[in-house]
């Protein structure tokens, strides 16, 4: 995986475009100059800044709230007690996001000990309509329309108005054990690696 960063030096106001190769499960923390950094992803060849530094393996899931297609609130504390896979995407009603959600939906019932949560910042009603149309029932689709999750996890793309594409797996205590920030938002995540990360909970 290649991660792109733009570093702004406060003294010179010079932007430095950096890139480096990392594994899907170990994204290097960005370089900080004068306390300012930006982690970027690509979307249709355009570099977009994440709102902050994404969570790393070993971090705890932060406090956030999202809403199911039945408009029921889910808080971080509600996810504790069982491992969870978070499938994060920009817009569930687009081709790649639809594929991503349906692929995890197909796998979810094979891992009854794991919670599968698909999160985008589409409105609840839009997600409910999509789920009804596509017959997705094996995972929980949740709305981050309020951007509580996006800001808590730093997965929000403010210049795009959406979440980025990412996968996170956390254990029953909420500790992150696997993550992938997809470097190009228009691409699908690594499904095999994400599902392999669940084997430790069998």
C-alpha atoms as a printed R data frame, in Angstrom:
    type eleno elety resid chain resno       x       y      z
1   ATOM     1    CA   UNK     A     1   0.000   0.000  0.000
2   ATOM     2    CA   UNK     A     2   1.217   3.501 -0.775
3   ATOM     3    CA   UNK     A     3   0.262   6.319  1.549
4   ATOM     4    CA   UNK     A     4   0.450   9.930  0.437
5   ATOM     5    CA   UNK     A     5   1.038  12.832  2.827
6   ATOM     6    CA   UNK     A     6   1.217  16.562  2.462
7   ATOM     7    CA   UNK     A     7   3.306  18.181  5.187
8   ATOM     8    CA   UNK     A     8   3.027  21.920  5.762
9   ATOM     9    CA   UNK     A     9   5.995  23.630  7.371
10  ATOM    10    CA   UNK     A    10   4.608  26.448  9.522
11  ATOM    11    CA   UNK     A    11   7.723  28.606  9.180
12  ATOM    12    CA   UNK     A    12   8.165  28.444  5.411
13  ATOM    13    CA   UNK     A    13   4.572  27.577  4.401
14  ATOM    14    CA   UNK     A    14   6.060  25.070  1.945
15  ATOM    15    CA   UNK     A    15   3.967  21.975  1.187
16  ATOM    16    CA   UNK     A    16   5.928  18.739  0.947
17  ATOM    17    CA   UNK     A    17   4.248  15.854 -0.882
18  ATOM    18    CA   UNK     A    18   5.495  12.569  0.545
19  ATOM    19    CA   UNK     A    19   4.711   8.959 -0.246
20  ATOM    20    CA   UNK     A    20   5.857   5.670  1.248
21  ATOM    21    CA   UNK     A    21   4.965   1.998  1.024
22  ATOM    22    CA   UNK     A    22   3.457   0.186  4.002
23  ATOM    23    CA   UNK     A    23   1.580  -3.030  4.685
24  ATOM    24    CA   UNK     A    24  -2.198  -3.004  4.905
25  ATOM    25    CA   UNK     A    25  -2.034  -3.630  8.643
26  ATOM    26    CA   UNK     A    26   0.719  -1.243  9.678
27  ATOM    27    CA   UNK     A    27   0.322   2.264  8.358
28  ATOM    28    CA   UNK     A    28   3.228   4.407  9.500
29  ATOM    29    CA   UNK     A    29   2.385   7.439 11.587
30  ATOM    30    CA   UNK     A    30   2.798  10.627  9.558
31  ATOM    31    CA   UNK     A    31   5.716  12.951  9.921
32  ATOM    32    CA   UNK     A    32   4.840  16.061 11.917
33  ATOM    33    CA   UNK     A    33   6.398  19.450 11.188
34  ATOM    34    CA   UNK     A    34   5.555  22.182 13.671
35  ATOM    35    CA   UNK     A    35   2.735  20.002 14.919
36  ATOM    36    CA   UNK     A    36   0.869  20.026 11.594
37  ATOM    37    CA   UNK     A    37   0.276  16.990  9.384
38  ATOM    38    CA   UNK     A    38  -2.163  15.735  6.775
39  ATOM    39    CA   UNK     A    39  -2.714  12.112  5.750
40  ATOM    40    CA   UNK     A    40  -4.082  11.793  2.243
41  ATOM    41    CA   UNK     A    41  -5.873   9.259  0.076
42  ATOM    42    CA   UNK     A    42  -6.625   9.380 -3.633
43  ATOM    43    CA   UNK     A    43 -10.101   9.626 -5.118
44  ATOM    44    CA   UNK     A    44 -10.356   9.707 -8.918
45  ATOM    45    CA   UNK     A    45  -6.716  10.858 -9.052
46  ATOM    46    CA   UNK     A    46  -7.385  13.715 -6.646
47  ATOM    47    CA   UNK     A    47  -5.516  13.802 -3.320
48  ATOM    48    CA   UNK     A    48  -7.855  14.306 -0.385
49  ATOM    49    CA   UNK     A    49  -6.901  15.029  3.232
50  ATOM    50    CA   UNK     A    50  -8.259  12.963  6.065
51  ATOM    51    CA   UNK     A    51  -9.409  15.088  8.968
52  ATOM    52    CA   UNK     A    52  -6.596  13.678 11.139
53  ATOM    53    CA   UNK     A    53  -4.365  10.685 11.802
54  ATOM    54    CA   UNK     A    54  -6.231   7.367 11.487
55  ATOM    55    CA   UNK     A    55  -6.314   4.853 14.312
56  ATOM    56    CA   UNK     A    56  -3.538   2.260 14.408
57  ATOM    57    CA   UNK     A    57  -3.338  -1.356 15.542
58  ATOM    58    CA   UNK     A    58  -3.302  -1.440 19.325
59  ATOM    59    CA   UNK     A    59  -5.448   1.690 19.671
60  ATOM    60    CA   UNK     A    60  -8.838   1.547 21.354
61  ATOM    61    CA   UNK     A    61 -12.003   2.297 19.476
62  ATOM    62    CA   UNK     A    62 -12.986   5.861 20.376
63  ATOM    63    CA   UNK     A    63 -16.415   6.932 21.561
64  ATOM    64    CA   UNK     A    64 -18.863   7.481 18.704
65  ATOM    65    CA   UNK     A    65 -22.467   6.911 17.745
66  ATOM    66    CA   UNK     A    66 -24.096   5.764 14.513
67  ATOM    67    CA   UNK     A    67 -27.667   4.867 13.586
68  ATOM    68    CA   UNK     A    68 -29.072   1.653 12.105
69  ATOM    69    CA   UNK     A    69 -31.550   1.483  9.227
70  ATOM    70    CA   UNK     A    70 -34.259   1.334 11.918
71  ATOM    71    CA   UNK     A    71 -32.902   4.613 13.328
72  ATOM    72    CA   UNK     A    72 -31.606   2.874 16.449
73  ATOM    73    CA   UNK     A    73 -28.521   4.386 18.046
74  ATOM    74    CA   UNK     A    74 -25.346   2.301 18.342
75  ATOM    75    CA   UNK     A    75 -22.592   3.590 20.609
76  ATOM    76    CA   UNK     A    76 -19.064   2.256 20.960
77  ATOM    77    CA   UNK     A    77 -19.965   0.637 24.281
78  ATOM    78    CA   UNK     A    78 -22.685  -1.377 22.504
79  ATOM    79    CA   UNK     A    79 -20.025  -3.043 20.351
80  ATOM    80    CA   UNK     A    80 -17.923  -4.268 23.259
81  ATOM    81    CA   UNK     A    81 -18.176  -7.911 24.321
82  ATOM    82    CA   UNK     A    82 -17.721  -9.403 20.828
83  ATOM    83    CA   UNK     A    83 -15.144  -8.791 18.097
84  ATOM    84    CA   UNK     A    84 -16.278  -6.374 15.427
85  ATOM    85    CA   UNK     A    85 -15.408  -5.709 11.794
86  ATOM    86    CA   UNK     A    86 -16.082  -2.153 10.658
87  ATOM    87    CA   UNK     A    87 -16.484  -1.765  6.909
88  ATOM    88    CA   UNK     A    88 -16.211   1.966  6.208
89  ATOM    89    CA   UNK     A    89 -17.126   3.596  2.895
90  ATOM    90    CA   UNK     A    90 -18.067   6.927  1.306
91  ATOM    91    CA   UNK     A    91 -21.499   6.236 -0.211
92  ATOM    92    CA   UNK     A    92 -23.314   2.923  0.037
93  ATOM    93    CA   UNK     A    93 -25.353   3.666 -3.092
94  ATOM    94    CA   UNK     A    94 -22.343   3.608 -5.422
95  ATOM    95    CA   UNK     A    95 -20.826   0.667 -7.262
96  ATOM    96    CA   UNK     A    96 -17.682  -0.052 -5.214
97  ATOM    97    CA   UNK     A    97 -19.366   0.607 -1.865
98  ATOM    98    CA   UNK     A    98 -22.257  -1.634 -2.882
99  ATOM    99    CA   UNK     A    99 -19.849  -4.428 -3.829
100 ATOM   100    CA   UNK     A   100 -17.937  -4.003 -0.571
101 ATOM   101    CA   UNK     A   101 -21.060  -4.221  1.556
102 ATOM   102    CA   UNK     A   102 -22.517  -7.189 -0.300
103 ATOM   103    CA   UNK     A   103 -19.243  -9.132 -0.106
104 ATOM   104    CA   UNK     A   104 -19.054  -8.741  3.668
105 ATOM   105    CA   UNK     A   105 -22.769  -9.515  3.909
106 ATOM   106    CA   UNK     A   106 -22.088 -12.815  2.136
107 ATOM   107    CA   UNK     A   107 -19.363 -13.687  4.660
108 ATOM   108    CA   UNK     A   108 -20.952 -12.424  7.873
109 ATOM   109    CA   UNK     A   109 -23.004 -15.513  8.690
110 ATOM   110    CA   UNK     A   110 -19.806 -17.598  8.572
111 ATOM   111    CA   UNK     A   111 -18.527 -15.677 11.596
112 ATOM   112    CA   UNK     A   112 -21.392 -15.748 14.136
113 ATOM   113    CA   UNK     A   113 -18.997 -14.708 16.917
114 ATOM   114    CA   UNK     A   114 -18.131 -11.446 15.090
115 ATOM   115    CA   UNK     A   115 -20.230  -8.316 14.586
116 ATOM   116    CA   UNK     A   116 -20.166  -6.857 11.069
117 ATOM   117    CA   UNK     A   117 -20.936  -3.158 10.796
118 ATOM   118    CA   UNK     A   118 -21.010  -1.285  7.473
119 ATOM   119    CA   UNK     A   119 -20.725   2.476  7.975
120 ATOM   120    CA   UNK     A   120 -21.213   5.366  5.560
121 ATOM   121    CA   UNK     A   121 -22.509   8.872  6.073
122 ATOM   122    CA   UNK     A   122 -25.578   8.331  3.914
123 ATOM   123    CA   UNK     A   123 -28.883   9.226  5.570
124 ATOM   124    CA   UNK     A   124 -30.692   6.466  7.478
125 ATOM   125    CA   UNK     A   125 -33.571   6.453  5.009
126 ATOM   126    CA   UNK     A   126 -31.212   6.110  2.050
127 ATOM   127    CA   UNK     A   127 -29.436   3.170  3.675
128 ATOM   128    CA   UNK     A   128 -32.735   1.502  4.544
129 ATOM   129    CA   UNK     A   129 -33.880   1.804  0.931
130 ATOM   130    CA   UNK     A   130 -30.592   0.374 -0.347
131 ATOM   131    CA   UNK     A   131 -30.731  -2.603  2.056
132 ATOM   132    CA   UNK     A   132 -34.315  -3.383  1.041
133 ATOM   133    CA   UNK     A   133 -33.393  -3.216 -2.643
134 ATOM   134    CA   UNK     A   134 -30.240  -5.326 -2.312
135 ATOM   135    CA   UNK     A   135 -31.514  -7.821  0.281
136 ATOM   136    CA   UNK     A   136 -28.664  -7.203  2.725
137 ATOM   137    CA   UNK     A   137 -29.581  -8.771  6.069
138 ATOM   138    CA   UNK     A   138 -26.497 -10.500  7.514
139 ATOM   139    CA   UNK     A   139 -24.724  -7.372  8.732
140 ATOM   140    CA   UNK     A   140 -25.704  -4.079 10.318
141 ATOM   141    CA   UNK     A   141 -25.671  -1.064  8.025
142 ATOM   142    CA   UNK     A   142 -25.219   2.146 10.001
143 ATOM   143    CA   UNK     A   143 -25.410   5.837  9.195
144 ATOM   144    CA   UNK     A   144 -22.780   8.339 10.278
145 ATOM   145    CA   UNK     A   145 -24.725  11.262  8.871
146 ATOM   146    CA   UNK     A   146 -23.861  13.236 12.040
147 ATOM   147    CA   UNK     A   147 -20.138  12.434 11.433
148 ATOM   148    CA   UNK     A   148 -19.609  11.325 15.028
149 ATOM   149    CA   UNK     A   149 -17.717   8.248 13.790
150 ATOM   150    CA   UNK     A   150 -15.882  10.116 11.052
151 ATOM   151    CA   UNK     A   151 -14.396  12.690 13.380
152 ATOM   152    CA   UNK     A   152 -13.752  10.250 16.246
153 ATOM   153    CA   UNK     A   153 -11.762   7.914 13.982
154 ATOM   154    CA   UNK     A   154 -10.343  10.631 11.679
155 ATOM   155    CA   UNK     A   155 -11.762   8.793  8.667
156 ATOM   156    CA   UNK     A   156 -13.708  11.802  7.419
157 ATOM   157    CA   UNK     A   157 -12.705  13.519  4.173
158 ATOM   158    CA   UNK     A   158 -13.855  17.128  4.701
159 ATOM   159    CA   UNK     A   159 -13.156  18.204  1.111
160 ATOM   160    CA   UNK     A   160 -15.274  15.326 -0.176
161 ATOM   161    CA   UNK     A   161 -17.978  15.411  2.467
162 ATOM   162    CA   UNK     A   162 -17.743  11.630  2.976
163 ATOM   163    CA   UNK     A   163 -15.934   8.975  4.930
164 ATOM   164    CA   UNK     A   164 -12.910   7.378  3.313
165 ATOM   165    CA   UNK     A   165 -12.747   3.662  2.509
166 ATOM   166    CA   UNK     A   166 -11.299   1.583  5.335
167 ATOM   167    CA   UNK     A   167 -11.584  -1.674  7.257
168 ATOM   168    CA   UNK     A   168 -11.063  -2.011 10.999
169 ATOM   169    CA   UNK     A   169 -11.200  -5.138 13.157
170 ATOM   170    CA   UNK     A   170 -11.331  -4.808 16.932
171 ATOM   171    CA   UNK     A   171 -11.403  -7.467 19.640
172 ATOM   172    CA   UNK     A   172 -14.101  -7.848 22.281
173 ATOM   173    CA   UNK     A   173 -12.417  -5.208 24.440
174 ATOM   174    CA   UNK     A   174 -12.411  -2.673 21.599
175 ATOM   175    CA   UNK     A   175  -8.688  -2.906 20.822
176 ATOM   176    CA   UNK     A   176  -7.885  -2.614 17.121
177 ATOM   177    CA   UNK     A   177  -6.088  -5.706 15.814
178 ATOM   178    CA   UNK     A   178  -6.247  -5.017 12.068
179 ATOM   179    CA   UNK     A   179  -6.829  -2.039  9.821
180 ATOM   180    CA   UNK     A   180  -6.598  -1.019  6.206
181 ATOM   181    CA   UNK     A   181  -6.936   2.506  4.895
182 ATOM   182    CA   UNK     A   182  -7.517   1.929  1.189
183 ATOM   183    CA   UNK     A   183  -5.049   4.289 -0.533
184 ATOM   184    CA   UNK     A   184  -7.347   4.906 -3.510
185 ATOM   185    CA   UNK     A   185 -10.953   5.358 -2.418
186 ATOM   186    CA   UNK     A   186 -12.224   4.171 -5.798
187 ATOM   187    CA   UNK     A   187 -10.716   0.714 -5.155
188 ATOM   188    CA   UNK     A   188 -12.082  -2.171 -3.094
189 ATOM   189    CA   UNK     A   189 -10.469  -3.183  0.211
190 ATOM   190    CA   UNK     A   190  -8.482  -6.369  0.795
191 ATOM   191    CA   UNK     A   191 -11.277  -8.764  1.760
192 ATOM   192    CA   UNK     A   192  -8.995 -11.755  2.273
193 ATOM   193    CA   UNK     A   193  -6.731  -9.950  4.736
194 ATOM   194    CA   UNK     A   194  -9.699  -8.584  6.663
195 ATOM   195    CA   UNK     A   195 -11.337 -11.985  6.997
196 ATOM   196    CA   UNK     A   196  -8.000 -13.596  7.897
197 ATOM   197    CA   UNK     A   197  -7.813 -11.175 10.816
198 ATOM   198    CA   UNK     A   198 -11.015 -12.733 12.180
199 ATOM   199    CA   UNK     A   199  -9.499 -16.209 12.457
200 ATOM   200    CA   UNK     A   200  -7.804 -15.276 15.746
201 ATOM   201    CA   UNK     A   201 -11.255 -15.130 17.327
202 ATOM   202    CA   UNK     A   202 -12.290 -18.662 16.337
